[in-house]
Amino acid sequence: MANFAKPENALKRAEELINVGQKQDALQALHNLITSKRYRAWQKPLERIMFKYVELCVDMRKGRFAKDGLIQYRIVCQQVNVSSLEEVIKHFMHLSTEKAEKARSEAQALEEALDVDDLEADKRPEDLMLSYVSGEKGKDRSDRELVTPWFKFLWETYRTVLEILRNNSKLEALYAMTAHRAFQFCKQYKRTTEFRRLCEIIRNHLANLNKYKDQRDRPDLSAPESLQLYLDTRFEQLKIATELGLWQEAFRSVEDIYGLMSIVKKTPKASLMVVYYAKLTEIFWISGSHLYNAYAWLKLFTLQKSFNKNLSQKDLQLIASSVILAALSVLPYDQTHGASHLELENEKERNIRMANLIGFNLETKLENREVFSRSSLLTELVSKGVLSCATQEVKDLYHLLEHDFLPLDAASKIQLLFLKISKLGGKLGSASSVPEVQLSKYVPALEKLSTLRLLKQVSHVYQSMKIESMSQIIPFFDFSMVEKISVDAVKHKFIVMKVDHMKGVVVFGDMGLESDKLRDHLTLLAESLNKARAMIYPSTDKASKLSEVLPGLGEIVDKEHKRLLARKSIIEKRKEEQERQLLEMEREEESKRLMLQKKTEEAEKKRLVAVFEHQRAERIRKEIEERELEEAQALLQETEKHLKKGKKKPILDGEKLTKQTLLERAMNEQLKERQEQEKRLQKVAKTMDHLERAKREEATPLIEAAFQRRLVEEKVLHEREQQLEVELSRQRHDGDLREKNRLIRMLENKMIFQERVISRRQAEFDQRKVEREERIKQIIQAQKQERDLKRKKIFYVRSEEERIRKQLEEEETRKHEEAERRRKEEAEYKAKMDEIAEKQRQRERELEEKEKQRREALLGRPTEGVARPSELLSGSRITVPGNTVPAAAAAPASGKYVPRFRRERPDSSGPPPPSEPDRWAAGSRLPPPQSDRWTSGGRAPLQDPDRLGGGGSRAPPPSSDRPGVAGGSNKPEPWRPSRARNA
């Protein structure tokens, strides 16, 4: 990147590179200069550099470079010289447009040129092969190679300029001009896609303008000039959209205009509003919204009649006829009948949007849609006198379709009127804002309306009619089309009819009556069959006797009495409800009457105010005219005084004198006088010119001689002044020497005084230096003491924190060791308990073995001499080797096991067995248990076989599901330090 001392050097360097064919390097050099932060102050050479820069960008089709350069240049000259930016942008667009037009003309010339030598020769093989391979014609190829790149660049130019100028309040006119040129570009070359994008770009610019309201150079939409520019842009957009046939984009443009008017809350000029409503009529007619089309025509007619005083009566009559025919073209039934809730909501929202666009305010309630309907529109047209302004044919058609009842003769009259109406219309005068009105476009919709009216009238007269007669009555369409129209009308409950093609008739009437009659017939048939069945098979139940009825008669009477009382109260409530409803209706009627009266009074007040304003305006206008007439008379008298007698023009008595005519006449007279005076001045100037030339020719030799004399005199004067200056210089030098000799005797005193002052100041300096050093030492000492004290405090705080930390760590260590010691003691206690339990289980197993051996020894003896286990538990004892048993157990036994409940029966012989407490000896190692459970100490009870009577049952072995057994559960007992230490 080259750095230039001056911007002119960069421009020279770029021209040198262009001359040698290096345009890209020249463009890059200028781009670096423009984007450099060194040249942010605006200078006149920067404008020339920008001109050269945009020329290079256009020549090389570098749109990105052009955008960057223009943005940087806007930053440079926004606050200093914004007109320079405007000139550069205009030059940029002019070059782009010129290049595009040149490319288009070259393509046309290339297409029209004859490239063959022999006109009768066939095409060359190369041309045929190229045409078959490429699949495009020569014009398409030339457009793609020559025209399309430049059109793309031109479109990019418009987008770049709009993006740069979108938030610039000082260049609003240039922004509007660029938008208009872009619209014309889209219109001229039928660029519909680019037109949609352009509309979206402008729409986004306005949205961002309203969103970010705190920008510095933001345009003020409340200013009349800015608002007018933005509205002109939107109206131009609307015109181009309708000319290109982009009706959806035209509708969005209308919404843009309405949104702009809503933002600034100001109605544009009447001339613009006329164009607005004229385009709305086209949009609504194309979209099939005939009701909104009629309302738009009504608004257009009102504006033209109120503000366009130059409109001829014929043009006004055509516009009024269009309003009436547009209103008649609306279908006489509601097409949203029977629609779903979602469709009704969408229709309600659409009605509100459309009503806002044409200047009506509707409430959001669904019932208010009746305010915006065909009937209300026709009533308004009659009340406002629009019907009286229409042509006679339109009036007759209105009466035939809306008021007359001629089901058989109306078709012929309507056809004649249609023929006359089709011939009406054409281009309007230059005073009208609507260029053309054609009434023939309403004929198809009016034919459909006439068909519906005739079907409605015929249905009131006839119950059925042949299809041939129906076709004769309705000559506008064939019967298939009439059938389609009637189907739609029946669907929306406008008429009730059906077509019987087998009989060839059309039947009118309510179709629901047949279903009601059929239902009644079935009811009568069912009742008759029930009566017949009752007669054939009578009921077997006889009437109950009086004795059977009397017991329940009182209850029946009470029920009936209560029912009558309830019915009476219900009737009273109904009467009260009816009276309340009547009162509410009367109150509503009264409120409606008062509201209507209030509206009437307000309307009367408004009318009186309007009349008063009109009279005041008329009075002011007359006063202004009288004042202007007086001023004109005074001006006329003054003009007659100033004019010469020979040139005074006679004033006609019949001519109407106004201030404007007198001013024009005075201006013309002044202009003539000025022209004559200029001619005289030119003649005098010519004479004086010749005279001056003659004088100069005569004075030339005299001037030359005087000049030579003057040279001699000036030379003598110069020598005399030079000699005088030398004498004066010598005298000044001598005076200076005498002054020096006079002052040299004071030199010694001066030196003494100087040394005295220097010594005094040196002593003062040394004293202050010593004081300063002493003060610095004291400050350093104080700071040192302060630092020592601070270090001691920090050391003490850190020592205390360290001591507290160590104390906490020791406490944590002690707690950890204590917990560890407790865990070890619990583990040792658990191990000791497990060892005792294991010894107890070992001892139990040994006892079981011994018991088993003893049983086997007992069972191995003869049956007579062996006591069974059941007998061992009895009260008597028998003698066995080494043991004594009760005597009752010595009875012969069968050798079978006897259950305990049989052994303990009260009728058994022998004494009862000893009680449970007696089974435990007093000298037992453990206290007598309350149940068969083991103790929690982990030691099992010891049993002596001799004390149990030899064959007594032993204690059950320890089980794991019994709580409290040392060997049956792994849960340790709560820790008891005293017992652990004793153990």
Buried (B, 14 or more C-beta within 10 A) or exposed (E): EEEBEEBEBBBEBBEEBBEEEBBEBBBBBBBBBBBBEEBEEBBEBBBEBBBBBBBBBBEBBBBEBBBBBBBBBBEBBBEEBBEBBBBBBBBBBEBBBEBBEEBBEBBBEBEEEEEEEEEEEEEEEEEEEBBEEEEEEBEEBBBEEBBBBBBBBBBBBBBBBBBBBBBBBBBBEBBBBBBBBBBEBBBEBEBEEBBBBBBEBBBEBBEEBEEEEEEEEBBEBEEEEBBBBBBBBBBBBBBBBBEBEBBEBBBBBBBBBBBBBEBBEEEBEEEBBBBBBBBBBBBBBBBEBBBBBBBBBBBBBBBBBEBBEEBEEEBBBBBBBBBBBBBBBBBBBBEBEEEEEEEBEEBBEEBBBBBBBBBBEBEEEEEBBEEBEBEEBBEEBBEBEBBEBBBEBBBBBBEBBBEBEBBEEBBEBBEEBBEBBBEBBEEBEEEBBBEEBEBEBBBEBBBBBBBBBBBBBBBEEBEEBEBEBBEEBBBBBEBEBBBEBBEBBBEBEBBBBEBEEEEEBBBBBEEEEEEEEEEEEEEEEEEEEEEEEEEEEEEEEEEEEEEEEEEEEEEEEEEEEEEEEEEEEEEEEEEEEEEEEEEEEEEEEEEEEEEEEEEEEEEEEEEEEEEEEEEEEEEEEEEEEEEBBEBBEEBBEEBEEEBEEEEEEEEEEEEEBBBEEBBEBBEEBEEEBEEEEEEEEEEEEEEEEEEEEEEEEEEEEEEEEEEEEEEEEEEEEEEEEEEEEEEEEEEEEEEEEEEEEEEEEEEEEEEEEEEEEEEEEEEEEEEEEEEEEEEEEEEEEEEEEEEEEEEEEEEEEEEEEEEEEEEEEEEEEEEEEEEEEEEEBBEEBBEEBBEBBEEBBEEBEEBEEEBEEEEEEBEEEEEEEBBBBBBBBBBBBBEBEEBEBBBBBBEEBEEEEBEEEEBEEEEBEBEEBEEEEEBBEEEBEEEEEEEEEBBEEBBBBBBEBEBBBBBBEEBEBBEEEEEEBBBBBEEEBEEEEEEEEEE
